[in-house]
């Protein structure tokens, strides 16, 4: 049963009001530090529940799976909102007693009010993240009935009241712990910047320039990477980034003659890699900074080299594919006669320049002057101001009236604000939900036990420990978002690797790479599943190509504990280590996608040598590392040289500029 128009409008107005209140509270917190992070999140978690409820109802989404009746969902939503507001009021009024006087000895009312809010957050997780919910449900049973579990999972069990307290009013764990605080007080500032970049059209301008100005058809497949990084920055997930990039690039690349599965995999590998690329990495990077007790800048600056390693490998793979498969175009279809949109293109260039200014300002502010959230906030203000000025000037030149300009800019500003608030509130709830899982690991001691098991099973070998860490992340990350995987993985593998002598930075980055790998790895690759639906191509064929193009990602997980210099300290040693690892990755991509010799037996022999040399360069130390470099370097260089030679010899019967533009015109963005 559908809602009446009046009810729909009322829900929309209520949602808009909460968006405004939410944004005002976050901005006021940034300006004043109002109440401190711990008490601030007591308000923001319930308010996020209210916004999620109103957002779901206004969009016609079910709050109860498979319950289609709108009015039944409305009743459920009313209960959720009532619980959230009542819990907020009670906990807010009793906050100082809970954190000081009654700590560890909570009253029945404390547990009921905290437990009800924890239940609603748990319900949110069940609806939005069913796989994580299944994991949480399993560990809830494990926490209550640990005495019935065998081996490393055995423990005496905890009481139900202890579990409820750990989920809610025990502020060191659960829905109010540091994870949700981080989302509300740190990541939210970056979400504001991302919302402005997205809502005011800067990312779209970059996409338009990349897709319309490339001169060579053989370079068009590389637009996946050029478009994927800014798109991934604003979407926040590999699945969403892959869908956006794929809808733009797959039709173009397919029309060039690239097989559809390969074209789709190119978009997927770019969407996954966007989570690695600074300056705005995935949410797991912010949690890493919090866990290490350092600024986000310290994490970000160390992330550049691994990201370059990843994109170097995928970029070369895409280059090999495009060199082999891009077809000749003999009669490009020209655009119909009409005015050339020079003004639009000039505005796109201005937007791109403002985007670059904003990102540069963000990096410089974090590096030299201010706390990361304030750097993001100031960068957001700078970008918004410059963009609004540019758009006012442009629209006035186009003849728009002041009223029309105000209406247009108002819509864009609202879109930016809405994106910022909705994404922030969803992240607050997700991290509150993951805080419950983290609480279960803490109260049962499971993470420490499993970490000890990894140390024992590795027999002191870093290679075995790296492999076990990879396998653990692979298994628990199946179908789980990166931030969820990170929260599950890092309490287990980080202490284990540190006990084996791996520096803390390398241990944390190993967990971070494992988290990003969650949306990449078969058989439940979110990126491959998303793009296979967008491109209407076989999931398995896309997955096969994705694994080959993105081979650098599992390599980063495995090599970081062995070569911690890759992330330990920014500088020359990091660059050299990254270059050696990148050489090995390029060698493996050459084996996967290029032929080294026309003779089959010689080609196989050279590829075997290149595989051995690449693996030695990546994983070995000392003499064997040098030997691997000496083998891999000439063979990889020869492979790239022959590919570039073949690229130059492609004979297009028409100018590549016309070819590229004709293909763009067939697929307007």
C-alpha positions as CSV (number, residue, x, y, z in Angstrom):
1,X,0.0,0.0,0.0
2,X,1.5,3.3,-1.1
3,X,1.5,6.4,1.1
4,X,-0.7,9.4,0.3
5,X,0.8,12.5,-1.4
6,X,0.3,14.5,1.8
7,X,2.1,11.8,3.9
8,X,4.9,11.6,1.4
9,X,5.4,15.4,1.5
10,X,5.3,15.3,5.3
11,X,8.1,12.6,5.4
12,X,10.1,14.6,2.9
13,X,9.8,17.8,5.0
14,X,10.8,15.9,8.2
15,X,13.7,14.3,6.4
16,X,14.9,17.7,5.2
17,X,14.6,19.2,8.7
18,X,16.7,16.4,10.1
19,X,19.3,17.0,7.4
20,X,19.5,20.7,8.3
21,X,19.7,19.9,12.0
22,X,22.3,17.2,11.5
23,X,24.5,19.4,9.4
24,X,24.2,22.4,11.8
25,X,25.2,20.2,14.7
26,X,28.3,18.8,12.9
27,X,29.4,22.2,11.8
28,X,28.8,23.7,15.3
29,X,30.9,20.9,16.7
30,X,33.7,21.7,14.4
31,X,33.5,25.3,15.4
32,X,33.4,24.8,19.2
33,X,34.1,21.2,20.1
34,X,30.7,21.2,21.7
35,X,30.4,18.7,24.6
36,X,33.4,16.6,23.4
37,X,33.5,13.7,21.1
38,X,32.1,11.1,23.5
39,X,29.0,13.0,24.5
40,X,28.5,14.4,21.0
41,X,28.2,10.9,19.6
42,X,25.5,10.1,22.2
43,X,23.4,12.6,20.3
44,X,24.6,11.7,16.8
45,X,23.9,7.9,16.9
46,X,20.2,8.3,17.7
47,X,19.9,11.2,15.3
48,X,21.5,9.0,12.6
49,X,18.8,6.3,13.3
50,X,16.1,9.0,12.9
51,X,17.5,10.1,9.6
52,X,18.0,6.5,8.3
53,X,14.3,5.8,9.3
54,X,12.9,8.9,7.5
55,X,15.2,8.4,4.5
56,X,14.0,4.8,4.1
57,X,10.4,5.7,4.5
58,X,10.5,8.6,2.1
59,X,12.2,6.4,-0.5
60,X,9.7,3.6,-0.1
61,X,12.4,1.2,1.3
62,X,11.4,-1.5,3.8
63,X,12.6,-1.2,7.4
64,X,11.6,-4.8,7.8
65,X,12.9,-7.2,5.1
66,X,10.1,-8.5,2.9
67,X,7.5,-6.3,4.6
68,X,6.0,-4.3,1.7
69,X,3.1,-2.6,3.4
70,X,4.1,1.1,3.8
71,X,1.9,1.7,6.9
72,X,3.4,-1.3,8.7
73,X,6.8,0.1,7.9
74,X,5.6,3.5,9.2
75,X,4.6,1.9,12.5
76,X,8.1,0.2,12.8
77,X,9.8,3.5,11.9
78,X,7.8,5.4,14.5
79,X,8.9,2.9,17.1
80,X,12.5,3.3,16.0
81,X,12.4,7.1,16.2
82,X,10.7,7.0,19.6
83,X,13.3,4.6,21.0
84,X,16.1,6.7,19.6
85,X,14.9,10.0,21.0
86,X,14.0,8.4,24.4
87,X,17.4,6.7,24.7
88,X,19.2,9.9,23.7
89,X,17.3,11.9,26.3
90,X,18.0,9.4,29.1
91,X,21.6,8.8,28.3
92,X,22.3,12.5,27.8
93,X,20.7,13.4,31.2
94,X,22.6,10.6,33.0
95,X,25.8,10.8,31.0
96,X,28.2,11.8,33.8
97,X,26.8,9.3,36.2
98,X,27.2,6.6,33.6
99,X,30.8,7.4,32.8
100,X,32.0,8.0,36.4
101,X,29.6,7.1,39.2
102,X,27.9,4.0,37.9
103,X,30.6,2.7,35.6
104,X,30.5,-1.1,35.7
105,X,27.4,-1.1,38.0
106,X,24.6,0.0,35.8
107,X,20.9,0.1,36.8
108,X,18.2,-1.8,35.1
109,X,17.0,1.4,33.5
110,X,20.5,2.1,32.2
111,X,20.6,-1.3,30.5
112,X,17.1,-1.0,29.1
113,X,17.5,2.4,27.6
114,X,21.0,1.6,26.2
115,X,19.9,-1.9,25.1
116,X,17.0,-0.5,23.1
117,X,19.2,1.8,21.2
118,X,21.7,-1.0,20.6
119,X,18.8,-3.1,19.3
120,X,17.8,-0.5,16.7
121,X,21.5,-0.2,15.6
122,X,21.6,-4.0,15.3
123,X,18.4,-3.9,13.3
124,X,20.0,-1.3,11.0
125,X,22.9,-3.7,10.5
126,X,20.6,-6.6,9.7
127,X,18.8,-4.6,7.0
128,X,21.8,-2.9,5.4
129,X,24.6,-5.3,6.0
130,X,23.2,-8.8,6.4
131,X,26.5,-10.6,6.1
132,X,28.1,-8.5,8.9
133,X,24.9,-9.1,10.9
134,X,25.3,-12.9,10.5
135,X,28.9,-12.5,11.8
136,X,27.7,-10.4,14.8
137,X,24.9,-12.9,15.5
138,X,27.4,-15.8,15.6
139,X,29.7,-14.0,17.9
140,X,26.8,-13.0,20.2
141,X,26.1,-16.7,20.6
142,X,29.8,-17.3,21.1
143,X,29.9,-14.6,23.8
144,X,27.0,-16.1,25.7
145,X,27.8,-19.8,25.3
146,X,31.5,-19.8,24.9
147,X,31.9,-22.8,27.2
148,X,30.3,-25.0,24.5
149,X,32.8,-24.0,21.8
150,X,35.9,-26.0,21.1
151,X,39.6,-25.1,21.0
152,X,40.7,-21.5,20.6
153,X,37.1,-20.3,20.7
154,X,36.4,-21.7,24.2
155,X,35.8,-19.2,27.1
156,X,33.6,-19.3,30.1
157,X,30.8,-17.2,28.6
158,X,29.5,-13.8,29.7
159,X,26.1,-12.8,31.0
160,X,23.4,-11.1,28.9
161,X,23.6,-7.9,31.1
162,X,27.4,-7.7,30.5
163,X,26.8,-8.0,26.7
164,X,24.1,-5.3,26.7
165,X,26.4,-3.0,28.8
166,X,29.3,-3.6,26.4
167,X,27.0,-2.8,23.5
168,X,25.7,0.5,24.9
169,X,26.4,2.3,28.2
170,X,29.9,1.0,28.6
171,X,31.4,3.8,26.5
172,X,34.8,2.1,25.9
173,X,33.1,-0.4,23.6
174,X,29.9,-0.7,21.6
175,X,27.8,1.8,19.7
176,X,29.4,4.9,21.4
177,X,33.0,3.9,21.3
178,X,35.8,5.5,19.3
179,X,34.6,4.1,15.9
180,X,31.3,6.0,15.9
181,X,33.1,9.0,17.4
182,X,35.6,9.0,14.6
183,X,32.8,9.0,12.0
184,X,30.9,11.9,13.6
185,X,33.9,14.1,14.5
186,X,36.6,13.4,11.9
187,X,35.4,11.6,8.8
188,X,32.4,13.8,8.6
189,X,34.6,16.8,7.7
190,X,36.0,14.9,4.7
191,X,32.4,13.9,3.8
192,X,31.6,17.6,3.6
193,X,34.4,18.2,1.2
194,X,33.4,15.1,-0.8
195,X,29.8,16.3,-0.8
196,X,30.8,19.7,-2.2
197,X,33.0,18.1,-4.9
198,X,30.1,15.9,-5.9
199,X,27.1,18.2,-5.5
200,X,28.6,21.2,-7.2
201,X,29.6,19.2,-10.3
202,X,33.4,19.2,-10.0
203,X,33.8,15.4,-10.4
204,X,31.4,15.4,-13.4
205,X,33.6,18.1,-15.0
206,X,36.7,16.0,-14.6
207,X,34.9,13.0,-16.1
208,X,33.7,15.1,-19.1
209,X,37.2,16.4,-19.8
210,X,38.9,13.0,-19.5
211,X,36.2,11.4,-21.7
212,X,36.2,14.0,-24.4
213,X,39.8,15.3,-24.7
214,X,41.8,12.1,-25.1
215,X,43.3,12.1,-28.6
216,X,44.1,8.4,-29.1
217,X,41.5,5.6,-29.1
218,X,44.2,3.3,-27.5
219,X,44.3,5.6,-24.5
220,X,40.6,5.7,-24.0
221,X,40.7,2.5,-21.8
222,X,43.0,4.4,-19.5
223,X,40.1,6.7,-18.7
224,X,39.0,4.0,-16.3
225,X,41.8,5.0,-14.0
226,X,41.6,8.7,-14.7
227,X,37.9,8.8,-13.9
228,X,38.0,6.1,-11.2
229,X,40.1,8.0,-8.7
230,X,37.9,11.1,-8.4
231,X,34.7,9.1,-8.6
232,X,36.0,6.7,-5.9
233,X,36.8,9.6,-3.7
234,X,33.2,10.8,-3.7
235,X,31.4,7.4,-3.6
236,X,33.4,5.9,-0.7
237,X,33.0,2.3,-1.9
238,X,34.4,0.1,-4.6
239,X,30.9,-1.1,-5.7
240,X,29.5,2.4,-6.1
241,X,32.7,3.7,-7.8
242,X,32.7,0.7,-10.2
243,X,29.1,1.2,-11.2
244,X,29.7,4.9,-11.9
245,X,32.9,4.4,-13.8
246,X,31.6,1.4,-15.7
247,X,28.5,3.3,-16.9
248,X,30.7,5.9,-18.4
249,X,33.6,3.9,-19.8
250,X,32.4,0.4,-20.6
251,X,30.4,1.4,-23.7
252,X,33.3,3.4,-25.1
253,X,35.9,0.8,-24.5
254,X,33.7,-2.0,-25.8
255,X,33.1,-0.1,-29.1
256,X,36.8,0.1,-29.6
257,X,37.0,-3.7,-29.9
258,X,38.0,-4.6,-26.3
259,X,36.2,-7.7,-25.2
260,X,33.2,-6.8,-22.9
261,X,34.6,-8.8,-19.9
262,X,37.9,-7.0,-20.1
263,X,36.2,-3.6,-20.5
264,X,34.1,-4.3,-17.4
265,X,37.1,-5.5,-15.4
266,X,39.0,-2.3,-16.2
267,X,36.2,-0.3,-14.5
268,X,36.2,-2.7,-11.5
269,X,39.9,-2.5,-11.0
270,X,39.8,1.3,-11.0
271,X,36.9,1.3,-8.6
272,X,38.7,-0.9,-6.1
273,X,42.0,1.0,-6.5
274,X,40.3,4.3,-5.7
275,X,40.0,3.1,-2.1
276,X,43.8,3.1,-1.9
277,X,44.5,6.5,-3.4
278,X,45.2,9.5,-1.2
279,X,44.3,12.1,-0.2
280,X,40.9,10.8,0.7
281,X,41.3,7.1,1.3
282,X,38.7,4.6,2.5
283,X,37.2,5.0,6.0
284,X,39.5,2.2,7.2
285,X,42.4,4.6,6.9
286,X,40.8,7.0,9.4
287,X,40.3,4.1,11.8
288,X,44.0,3.2,11.3
289,X,45.1,6.7,12.2
290,X,42.9,6.6,15.4
291,X,44.3,3.2,16.4
292,X,47.9,4.4,15.9
293,X,47.2,7.6,17.7
294,X,48.6,9.7,14.8
295,X,47.1,12.2,12.4
296,X,45.4,11.1,9.3
297,X,48.1,12.9,7.3
298,X,50.7,10.4,8.6
299,X,48.6,7.6,7.1
300,X,47.8,9.4,3.9
301,X,51.4,10.3,3.1
302,X,52.5,6.7,3.5
303,X,49.7,5.5,1.2
304,X,50.9,7.2,-2.0
305,X,53.6,4.6,-2.9
306,X,51.4,1.5,-2.4
307,X,48.6,3.2,-4.5
308,X,51.1,4.0,-7.2
309,X,52.3,0.3,-7.2
310,X,48.7,-0.8,-7.6
311,X,47.8,1.6,-10.4
312,X,51.1,1.0,-12.2
313,X,50.2,-2.7,-12.5
314,X,46.6,-2.2,-13.6
315,X,47.6,0.7,-15.9
316,X,50.2,-1.5,-17.7
317,X,47.7,-4.3,-17.9
318,X,45.1,-2.0,-19.5
319,X,47.8,-0.7,-21.9
320,X,48.6,-4.2,-23.0
321,X,45.0,-5.1,-23.6
322,X,44.2,-1.9,-25.5
323,X,47.3,-2.3,-27.7
324,X,46.2,-5.9,-28.7
325,X,42.5,-5.4,-29.0
326,X,41.6,-1.8,-30.1
327,X,40.3,-2.1,-33.6
328,X,40.8,0.1,-36.6
329,X,38.1,2.7,-37.2
330,X,37.8,3.5,-40.8
331,X,34.7,5.8,-40.9
332,X,34.0,7.6,-37.7
333,X,30.5,8.9,-37.2
334,X,30.6,12.7,-37.0
335,X,28.6,14.8,-34.8
336,X,25.5,16.5,-36.2
337,X,25.9,20.2,-37.0
338,X,25.3,22.5,-34.2
339,X,27.1,24.9,-31.8
340,X,30.1,23.7,-30.0
341,X,29.7,23.9,-26.2
342,X,32.9,25.9,-25.6
343,X,31.4,27.6,-22.6
344,X,30.6,24.3,-20.9
345,X,34.1,23.0,-21.7
346,X,35.7,26.2,-20.3
347,X,33.7,25.8,-17.1
348,X,34.8,22.2,-16.9
349,X,38.4,23.3,-17.0
350,X,37.7,25.9,-14.2
351,X,36.0,23.1,-12.1
352,X,39.0,20.9,-12.6
353,X,41.4,23.6,-11.6
354,X,39.3,24.3,-8.4
355,X,39.3,20.5,-7.7
356,X,43.1,20.5,-7.9
357,X,43.3,23.6,-5.7
358,X,41.0,22.0,-3.1
359,X,43.0,18.8,-2.9
360,X,46.3,20.6,-2.8
361,X,45.0,22.9,0.0
362,X,43.8,19.8,1.9
363,X,47.3,18.1,1.7
364,X,49.2,21.3,2.6
365,X,46.9,22.2,5.5
366,X,47.2,18.7,6.9
367,X,51.0,18.7,6.4
368,X,51.9,22.0,7.9
369,X,49.2,23.8,9.8
370,X,46.0,22.2,11.1
371,X,44.2,19.2,12.5
372,X,42.9,16.9,9.6
373,X,39.2,17.6,10.1
374,X,39.7,21.4,10.2
375,X,41.9,21.1,7.1
376,X,39.1,19.3,5.3
377,X,36.6,21.8,6.5
378,X,38.7,24.8,5.3
379,X,39.3,23.1,2.0
380,X,35.6,22.5,1.6
381,X,34.9,26.2,2.3
382,X,37.6,27.2,-0.2
383,X,36.2,24.9,-2.9
384,X,32.6,25.9,-2.4
385,X,33.5,29.6,-2.5
386,X,35.6,29.4,-5.7
387,X,33.0,27.1,-7.4
388,X,30.0,29.3,-6.6
389,X,31.9,32.4,-7.9
390,X,32.8,30.6,-11.1
391,X,29.3,29.3,-11.6
392,X,27.7,32.7,-11.0
393,X,30.0,34.3,-13.5
394,X,29.4,31.6,-16.0
395,X,25.6,31.6,-15.7
396,X,25.5,35.4,-15.9
397,X,27.5,35.2,-19.2
398,X,25.0,32.7,-20.4
399,X,22.2,35.2,-19.8
400,X,20.5,33.7,-16.7
401,X,18.6,35.9,-14.3
402,X,19.6,36.4,-10.7
403,X,16.5,34.3,-9.7
404,X,17.4,31.5,-12.0
405,X,21.0,31.5,-10.8
406,X,19.9,31.4,-7.2
407,X,17.5,28.5,-7.9
408,X,20.2,26.5,-9.7
409,X,22.9,27.1,-7.1
410,X,20.4,26.4,-4.3
411,X,19.7,23.0,-5.8
412,X,23.4,22.2,-6.1
413,X,24.1,23.4,-2.5
414,X,21.2,21.2,-1.2
415,X,22.5,18.2,-3.1
416,X,25.9,18.7,-1.5
417,X,24.5,19.1,1.9
418,X,22.2,16.1,1.5
419,X,25.1,13.9,0.3
420,X,27.3,15.0,3.2
421,X,24.6,14.3,5.9
422,X,23.2,11.1,4.5
423,X,26.7,9.5,3.9
424,X,27.9,10.7,7.3
425,X,24.9,9.3,9.2
426,X,25.1,6.0,7.4
427,X,28.8,5.8,8.3
428,X,28.1,6.7,11.9
429,X,25.6,3.8,12.1
430,X,27.8,1.4,10.3
431,X,30.7,2.1,12.7
432,X,28.4,2.0,15.7
433,X,27.3,-1.4,14.4
434,X,30.9,-2.5,14.0
435,X,31.6,-1.3,17.5
436,X,29.3,-4.0,18.7
437,X,31.3,-6.6,16.9
438,X,34.5,-5.1,18.3
439,X,32.9,-5.3,21.8
440,X,32.3,-9.0,21.4
441,X,35.9,-9.6,20.4
442,X,37.0,-7.5,23.5
443,X,34.9,-9.1,26.2
444,X,35.6,-12.7,25.1
445,X,39.3,-12.2,24.3
446,X,38.8,-13.9,21.0
447,X,41.0,-11.6,18.9
448,X,44.0,-12.1,21.2
449,X,43.5,-15.9,21.1
450,X,43.3,-16.0,17.4
451,X,46.3,-13.7,17.0
452,X,48.3,-16.0,19.3
453,X,47.3,-18.9,17.1
454,X,48.6,-17.2,14.0
455,X,51.9,-16.5,15.8
456,X,52.2,-20.2,16.9
457,X,51.2,-21.5,13.4
458,X,53.7,-19.3,11.6
459,X,56.6,-21.0,13.5
460,X,58.4,-17.7,13.5
461,X,58.3,-17.3,9.7
462,X,57.2,-13.9,8.4
463,X,56.3,-15.5,5.1
464,X,53.9,-18.0,6.8
465,X,52.5,-15.2,9.0
466,X,51.9,-13.0,6.0
467,X,50.1,-15.8,4.2
468,X,48.0,-16.7,7.3
469,X,47.1,-13.0,7.7
470,X,46.0,-12.9,4.0
471,X,43.9,-16.0,4.3
472,X,42.2,-14.7,7.5
473,X,41.4,-11.4,5.8
474,X,40.2,-13.3,2.7
475,X,37.8,-15.5,4.7
476,X,36.3,-12.9,7.0
477,X,36.1,-10.3,4.3
478,X,33.9,-12.3,1.9
479,X,30.9,-10.0,1.2
480,X,31.8,-7.6,4.0
481,X,32.5,-3.9,3.3
482,X,36.2,-2.8,3.7
483,X,35.6,-0.9,6.9
484,X,33.9,-4.0,8.4
485,X,36.7,-6.2,7.3
486,X,39.2,-3.9,8.8
487,X,37.5,-3.8,12.2
488,X,37.4,-7.6,12.2
489,X,40.9,-8.1,10.9
490,X,43.1,-5.6,12.6
491,X,42.6,-6.7,16.3
492,X,43.7,-10.1,15.2
493,X,46.6,-9.8,12.8
494,X,48.1,-6.5,14.0
495,X,49.2,-7.8,17.4
496,X,50.3,-11.1,15.9
497,X,52.5,-9.5,13.3
498,X,53.9,-7.1,15.9
499,X,54.9,-10.0,18.1
500,X,56.8,-11.4,15.1
501,X,58.8,-8.2,14.8
502,X,56.8,-6.5,12.1
503,X,56.6,-2.7,12.7
504,X,53.2,-1.3,13.7
505,X,52.9,0.7,10.6
506,X,53.4,-2.3,8.3
507,X,51.0,-4.4,10.4
508,X,48.3,-1.8,10.2
509,X,48.7,-1.3,6.5
510,X,48.5,-5.1,6.0
511,X,45.1,-5.0,7.7
512,X,44.1,-2.0,5.6
513,X,45.1,-3.7,2.3
514,X,43.2,-6.8,3.5
515,X,40.1,-4.6,4.1
516,X,40.2,-3.1,0.6
517,X,40.8,-6.6,-0.8
518,X,37.3,-7.6,0.6
519,X,35.5,-6.0,-2.3
520,X,38.0,-7.4,-4.8
521,X,38.4,-11.1,-3.9
522,X,36.5,-14.0,-5.4
523,X,34.1,-15.6,-5.0
524,X,32.0,-12.7,-3.5
525,X,33.7,-9.7,-5.3
526,X,31.4,-6.7,-4.9
527,X,33.2,-4.9,-7.6
528,X,32.9,-7.7,-10.1
529,X,29.3,-8.4,-9.2
530,X,28.4,-4.7,-9.6
531,X,30.0,-4.2,-13.0
532,X,28.8,-7.5,-14.4
533,X,25.2,-6.3,-13.8
534,X,26.0,-2.8,-15.3
535,X,27.7,-4.3,-18.3
536,X,25.4,-7.4,-18.6
537,X,28.3,-9.7,-18.9
538,X,29.2,-13.0,-17.1
539,X,30.3,-12.5,-13.5
540,X,33.0,-15.2,-13.7
541,X,34.6,-13.8,-16.9
542,X,34.8,-10.4,-15.3
543,X,36.2,-11.9,-12.1
544,X,38.9,-13.8,-14.0
545,X,40.1,-10.6,-15.7
546,X,39.8,-8.5,-12.5
547,X,42.0,-10.9,-10.5
548,X,44.7,-10.6,-13.2
549,X,44.5,-6.8,-13.6
550,X,44.5,-6.2,-9.9
551,X,47.1,-8.8,-8.9
552,X,49.0,-5.9,-7.1
553,X,46.4,-5.8,-4.3
554,X,47.0,-9.3,-2.8
555,X,50.7,-8.8,-3.4
556,X,50.5,-5.6,-1.2
557,X,48.9,-7.7,1.6
558,X,51.6,-10.4,1.4
559,X,54.6,-8.2,0.9
560,X,54.0,-5.4,3.5
561,X,55.0,-7.6,6.5
562,X,58.0,-8.8,4.7
563,X,59.2,-5.5,3.3
564,X,57.8,-3.0,5.9
565,X,59.9,-0.2,4.2
566,X,57.0,0.0,1.8
567,X,55.0,2.0,4.4
568,X,57.3,2.5,7.3
569,X,58.7,6.0,6.6
570,X,58.1,8.3,3.6
571,X,61.3,8.9,1.8
572,X,63.9,7.4,-0.5
573,X,63.9,4.0,1.0
574,X,60.1,3.7,0.6
575,X,60.3,4.9,-3.0
576,X,63.0,2.3,-3.8
577,X,61.1,-0.5,-2.1
578,X,58.0,0.6,-4.0
579,X,59.8,0.7,-7.3
580,X,61.1,-2.9,-6.8
581,X,57.7,-4.2,-5.9
582,X,56.2,-2.3,-8.8
583,X,58.7,-3.9,-11.1
584,X,57.6,-7.4,-10.0
585,X,54.0,-6.4,-10.5
586,X,54.7,-5.1,-14.0
587,X,56.5,-8.3,-14.8
588,X,53.5,-10.5,-13.7
589,X,51.1,-8.3,-15.7
590,X,53.4,-8.7,-18.7
591,X,53.2,-12.5,-18.3
592,X,49.4,-12.3,-18.1
593,X,48.8,-10.0,-21.0
594,X,51.7,-9.8,-23.5
595,X,53.6,-12.2,-25.6
596,X,57.4,-12.0,-25.3
597,X,58.4,-13.9,-28.4
598,X,56.7,-15.2,-31.5
599,X,58.0,-18.7,-30.9
600,X,55.7,-20.5,-28.4
601,X,58.5,-22.5,-26.6
602,X,60.7,-19.4,-26.3
603,X,57.8,-17.3,-25.1
604,X,56.9,-19.9,-22.4
605,X,60.6,-20.1,-21.3
606,X,60.9,-16.3,-21.1
607,X,57.6,-16.0,-19.2
608,X,58.7,-18.6,-16.7
609,X,61.9,-16.7,-16.1
610,X,60.0,-13.5,-15.8
611,X,57.6,-15.0,-13.2
612,X,60.5,-16.3,-11.1
613,X,62.3,-13.0,-11.4
614,X,59.2,-11.0,-10.5
615,X,58.4,-13.1,-7.5
616,X,62.0,-12.9,-6.2
617,X,62.0,-9.1,-6.7
618,X,58.7,-8.7,-4.8
619,X,59.3,-11.1,-1.9
620,X,63.0,-11.8,-1.5
621,X,65.6,-9.8,0.5
622,X,69.2,-9.3,-0.1
623,X,71.0,-11.2,-2.9
624,X,67.9,-13.0,-4.1
625,X,66.1,-9.7,-4.4
626,X,68.9,-8.2,-6.5
627,X,68.9,-11.3,-8.7
628,X,65.2,-11.0,-9.2
629,X,65.5,-7.4,-10.2
630,X,68.3,-8.3,-12.7
631,X,66.0,-11.0,-14.3
632,X,62.7,-9.0,-14.2
633,X,64.0,-5.6,-15.3
634,X,65.2,-6.4,-18.8
635,X,62.3,-8.8,-19.6
636,X,59.7,-6.3,-18.3
637,X,61.4,-3.5,-20.1
638,X,61.5,-5.5,-23.3
639,X,57.8,-6.4,-23.0
640,X,56.8,-2.8,-22.5
641,X,59.0,-1.7,-25.3
642,X,57.5,-4.2,-27.8
643,X,54.0,-3.2,-26.7
644,X,54.8,0.5,-27.2
645,X,56.3,-0.3,-30.6
646,X,53.1,-2.2,-31.6
647,X,51.1,0.8,-30.3
648,X,52.9,3.2,-32.5
649,X,52.5,0.9,-35.5
650,X,48.7,0.8,-35.3
651,X,47.5,2.3,-38.6
652,X,44.2,4.2,-38.1
653,X,42.7,5.3,-41.4
654,X,41.3,8.4,-39.8
655,X,42.6,10.8,-37.2
656,X,42.5,9.4,-33.7
657,X,41.0,12.7,-32.4
658,X,38.0,12.3,-34.7
659,X,37.8,8.6,-33.8
660,X,37.8,9.3,-30.1
661,X,35.3,12.1,-30.4
662,X,33.0,10.0,-32.6
663,X,32.9,7.3,-30.0
664,X,32.2,9.7,-27.2
665,X,29.3,11.1,-29.2
666,X,27.7,7.7,-29.4
667,X,27.7,7.5,-25.6
668,X,26.9,10.9,-24.1
669,X,27.6,11.1,-20.4
